[in-house]
Amino acid sequence: MSRTSLLQDLLSSIASRTGFLSDPRSRRLTLAETAKLCHDLVSARGEPSGVRIATQILVSFRQMDEDEADGFFALLADEFGPPAGRLRKAAEAYAATPTAETLSALQHAAEPPRQELFRRLNLAAGGTAELVRLRERLLPRLKRDPARLEAVDEDLRHLFQSWFNRGFLVLKRIDWDTPASVLEKIIRYEAVHTIGNWDELRQRLAPGDRRCFAFFHPSIPDDPLIFVEVALTGETPASITEVLDADRLVRPAAGMTTAVFYSISNCHRGLAGISFGSFLIKQVAEDLKADLPGLKTFVTLSPVPGFQSWLQSLGAKPVPALDAAEAKALAIVAETGWAADPARVEAARPGLLALGARYLLKAKRPDGQPRDPVARFHLGNGALLNRIMHLADPSARGLAQSAGLMVNYLYDLPRLEQHHEAYAAERQVAASRAVTALLSSRFNDNPNREPA
């Protein structure tokens, strides 16, 4: 390895720990100047000059306002796509003579120069993190101009799927001795059950019956990609209130039989669509099992974020009709303050649980997968829909999103692969009898699809 490469590796390592290297006093470049640098970078031959140019481009992009960023993404779309003439010629050559040589030429012609640009930008110190931020700014623009920008996003996703491959990820336990800079990010990134302050974070990390694990990438070593919070219990809890109770009796972890994954948070919007969660839960379950052999059950305590909006849509659907219990529950949860009234809570229970089962087992997207995003995630991992719990999350957010419902997805380690294959191949939802029994008898003939 050359001295230059060794020096660059050292600089990249230092930069990834201290943040992106840039001089705040440097002159802001115009969009035209940045465009020229992009073209220069793609054609650059020497590594030192390439690193310098890549750094200038990324510094420039970070300083851009929204209008300038619009112009930059348009530049990526319009000037760094595959040359149409060269691609057509290569395709015709392969069609005429399908050999390894013409196939290689076609593949080379089909690769957009954008991908090489992104690869070279990644050579800059801190470049990986900057490209994740770049995609974070790109994603909201996709809805406004999908025809133009989806190809740019596809190139970034293609590269990220390689760069953030499971083989590169490092699993670390997060505890109260973890550096404060990382703990601050855990507070900021928590996406399911808000952590209000340092005392609340300590309650999640310090007690012996709590665990937290995160995936890190070597290029971004002090910034978690995704993390999961785990409660070690003697049985499956019936509500998130039990899990987050600061006054609970903390018992030794060695005596616990159940690991409850009660919160999983993706940390970077720029990595949306790059899956880490399935690897994280399975890895953590295996590690916990090895560390605490007494653990027998691995379950989630999951929200049902699409349930309330689905309930509100039922009035517009003439079929299938609600039965009496479901109609009663639907009316109750539409009332202000229902969750604070024990009588109304109990009156809503049977109908709301039936509606929950109907939503999770029958409400489908056009591709045959469940409408609920959390259900798609866990079922795709090979988990089993184990139990639906009434008013398990009485928080304002829980009521607004899920009408208070929460779900246990069971990670039965020996059967994960079997359930995953059945779901992937035929969209079969693995569900317990306790869940399927909640469905009204009118759905027994076809328990996995809701009539349109």
N, C-alpha and C positions, 0 to 999 in steps of 0.2 A: 504493500500500500504506500502511496506517495506521501511525502511530508505534508503536501497541501491537503490531501484527503484526511490525514490524521488531525491536522489543525481544524478543518471544517467540522469533523466529528466532535472535537472538543468544544468548539464554539456553539454547535447545535445543542450539545448536552447542557452547557452553561445557560444558553438562552432559554431552553425549555423549562429551566428551573426559576429563571428570574423574569420571564416575560419576554415579549417580542422586542428585539433590539431595534430601536428607532430613536432618532434625535428630534425632540419636539420643536427644535429651532429650525429644522430643515424647511426649505421653501416648498410650498405645496405645488405639485405638478398639475398642469392642465390635463384634460382628458386626452387631447391630441398627443401630448408628450408621453403620457402613460401608454397610449396605444402604440406609439413607436417603440417604447421599451418592450412591450409584449412581443412585437414582431422581432426585435433584436434578440430577445431571450430565446425564442424558438430556433433562431438561426445561429446562436452563439456556439462557439466550439470549445472555448476554454472554460474549465470549471470555476476558477476564481472570478472571472468576469460574469459568468452565469449567476453565481451566488450574489454578487453585488447587484446585478440588474434585478434579480428576483426580489431582493430586499427592498429596492426602490419601488417596485410595483406594488408590493404588499403594503408598504408604508403609505403610498399614494392612495390605495383603495381604502385603507382605514380612515384616511382624512376626508374622503368624499362625502358630500351631502347626498340626499336622496335622489335629486335630479341627476347629479353626476354619476351615481351608482347605476341609475337607469341606463345612462349612456354607455357605461362600462359593460354591463351585461348585454346590451344590444351589440356592442363591439364583439364580444365573445361569440354571440350567436351568428353574426353576419360575416365576420372576417376569419373565423377560425374553425369553420366547418370543413368537411372533406371536399376537395375540389371536384365539382360535378363532372367535368370533362375527363379527368384522370380516372375517376371511379367508373364512369361509363365504359371507357376504353378497357379497363382491367376486367370488368364484368363480361364484356363481349369476348375478350381473349379467353377467359375461363370457360365460357359457354361453348366456344369453338374447340378448345383444347383443354379439357379438365385434368390438368396434371398438378403435381405438388408445387411446381414452380409458378404456374399461373394462379393457383390458389393462394400461395404466399403473397404474390403481387396484389391480388384482390384484397386480401386482408390488410395489407399495408395501405392500400389506397382508401379503404373504408374507414380507417382509424382517423378521427378528426384531429387536426393539429392542436385543438383545445386540450386533448389529453396529454400531449407532450408539454404543452404550456403549463398545465397544472402540475405535472411531474417535476418540471424544472422549478416552478415556484416553491415546491415542497423542499427544495434544497436549501432555501433560506433558513437561517436560524429561527426556530419557532414557526416555521412555515406550515406544519401540519395543523396547528391550532388556528392559524390565520385562515387557512382554507376552509376549516369547519365554520368559522365566523362568516366567511364569504358566502357559503351556502345558506347560512342562517338568514342573510340579507336577501338571498335569491328566492327562497321559498315563498314568501308572501307575494312576490311578483308573478309567480306561475299562474295564479288565478286570473291575473289581468292580461297576460299575454302568453298563453300556453303554447300556441303554435310556434312561437319564436324561441321560447326559453326552455321548453321541456328537454330539448336535445342537450343544452348546457347542463341541466340538472342531471340528466342521465349519465353524462360523462363523469361528473363528480361522484355520483353514486357508484358507478362502476369502479372507480379508483378507491373510494372509501371501503367498499366491500373487500378489497384486497388488503389495503393498509390496516384496516381494523379487524382483520381475520382473528378468529379465536386464538390461534396459535401465538399471536403477538400480545394478547391481553394478559395482564397480571392481576391476580386476585389478592386483595389485601383486606385484613380485618380492620375496621374502623372502631376505635375505642377512645376512652377519655384521655389516653396518652398520645393519640394521633396529633400531629402538628396543628396548631390553631388555624393556620391558613386553609387547611383541608376541612377542618370542622366548620369554619365559616361557610364554606361552600355547601356542606351537608344541610345546614340551616336554610341557605338560599335555594337550593335545588329541590328540597322536599316538595313533592307534587301531590301527595295524597292526603296526609294529615299534617297540617301546618305545624312547624316548630317555632314557637313564638319568641323564645329567648334561650340563653345559655342554660338556665336551670332546666328547661324542658328538654333540651338536648342531652343534658347529663342523665336525666331519667331514661332516655332511650339507649344510652351507651354504657353507663357505669354499673348498674346493678348486675349481679351474677346471673340473672335469668334473662338477660338481653344480649343480643348479638347484632352486629351490622357488618356487612361485607360490600366491597366495591370492586369493580373492574377499573384498572388504569391502563393507559397506553404508554409505552416507553418514551414516545415523543412528547407526551403531555403528562409527566410523572406526578405532578402535584394537583391535578384536576381530575376528579372521578368522571367516568363516562356514564356509569349507572350504579346504583346501590340498592341494597335490599335490607330491610329491618326485620329482625326475627325475635319473637317472644318464645321462650321455653316454658312450657306449662305442663300441668298434670293431665289436662283434658282440653278438648277443643273449646275455646271461649265462644260465648253466644253473642258477644257484642264488642265493638272497638272500645267502648267505655271501660270494659274489664281490662283490656290490654293496656290502655294508657293511664290507668288508675295509679297515681303516684303513691297512694296509701296502701297498696296491695301488700300482702305478705310475700316477701322475696324468699324463695326457697332455693336450696342448692341445685345448681344445674345438673349435677350428676344424678339426681333423683327424678328428673323430668322425663316424660314419655312422648311429648308432642312438641314439634317445632312449627310455629305459626308464622308464615310469611305475611306480615300485615301491611307492608308498604314497599313498593318498588318504584323508583324514580329514575327516569332518563334525564341526564343533566344538560345535554346540548341539543338545541333545536336543529342545529346544522347537521346532526347525525340521524335525523328522522328517517325511518325506513331501513336503517342499518341495525340488524337485530343482535342484541346482546343478552336480553332478558332470559331467554330459554337456557342459554349456557350458564348464566349466573345462578339461577335457582337450582338447576341440577347439580352444578359444582358445589354450591353451598350445602345442599342436602347431603351429598356424598361426604363432604368434609366434616359436617356435623355428626353424621353417623359414625365416622371413624373416631372422632374425638369423644363422643358421648354415646356409647353402644346401647344405652338404655332407651334412646329415642326410637320409637316404633312408628309414629305417625307424622307425616309431613303435609301440612295443609296451608292454604292461603286464607286470609280474611279479606275478601276483595269487595270493592264497590261495584255497583251496577250502573255506570254513568249514563247509559242511554235509556234507562227504564222510565223515568218521569216524562221525558219527551214522547216516548212511545205511548204511555198512558194517555197523554193529551191528544194523541192522534186517533185514538180508538173511536171517538165520537163520529169521525168522518167515514168510518168503515161499517157498512151495513152487515157484513158477515165476517167471521162468525159472531153471532149475537152473544152478549154477556149473559151469564146466568145471574141469579138473584144475588149470590154472595159477591160476585165480581162487580156487579152494578153498585151494590152498597159500598164496597170498598172504594170504588172510583169516586163516588159522591163524597165520601168522608175525606179522602186525601185532598180533595179540592177545597175543603173548608180551612179557613185560617185557624191556626193553633191546635189542630187535631192531635198532633203528637204529644201535647202536654196534657191531654185529657185521657186518663186511663180507660174510661168507658169507651170512648171512640177508638182508642188504640186496639182494644180487644175486639170490638165490633168489626174493625177493618181486617183483622188478622187472616181469617180463612180465605176471603176473596183476594186479598193482596198477595198472599202466598201462591194462590192458584194463578193469578195474573203473572207473577214472577216466573213461575215454571213455564207458563205459556210463552212469555217473552224469550226466555233463555233457550227453550227447546224448539220453538216453532217460528219465531220471527226471524226471517232469513233475508240476506242480501241476494241480489240476482245470481251471484256465483255460488249460492248454496251455503255460504258460511253464516253464522249467527250475526245479527245486527250489532250486538253488543261488542265493543272493541276489547274489553277485558276478557270476555268469554273466548273470543277468537284467539287471543294470546295464550291463555292457559290450556285450552283444548288443543291448540296447535302444538303445544309442548308435550301433549300426551296425558294431561291431567284429567281427572274424572270430576264431573259436576256432582258434588257430594251432598250439599245441604244449602237450603235457602233460609235465611234468618230474618224474622220480622223485627223492624225497628232496632236493628243492630247498630245503626249509625244515626243517632238523633240530632246530630249537628245540623246547622243551617245548610251547609253544603251537602250533607248526606240526604237531607229531606228534599232539597232542590233537584238533585241529580237522580236519586234512587228511591225516593219516597221512604227512605230509611232502611231499605233492604240491603243486606250484604250476603255474600256467597262464600262457602268453603269449596275450593277446588283441591281435590286430594291428589297428591303426588305419590302414587304407589310405585316405588322405584322399580320393582321387577316387571311391572306391566306398562311402563311409560312408552316403550317402543311399540308395543302392540296397539295401544290407544292412538299413538301418533300416526301410525301407518293407516289405521282405519279412518281416521279423520282426514288425513291428506288425500287418500285415494277415493273415499266415498262420502266424505263429510259426515261421517257417523259421530254423533255426540255421545261420549261415554257418560252415563248418568246413573246415579244410585236409584234404588227403588223408592227411597224416601222422597226424591225429587219427582220422579215420574208419577208417583201416587198423588201428587198435588194437582195434576192435570184433571180437568173435567172429563167425565166419561165420554163426552161427544168427540174427544180428540183421540180416543184409543186406537182407531184404525190407522191413523197417520200422525204419530206423536212428534215428528220432526219437521213438519212444515205447516206454516200458517197459510190458509187460503188467501189469495190476492183480493 
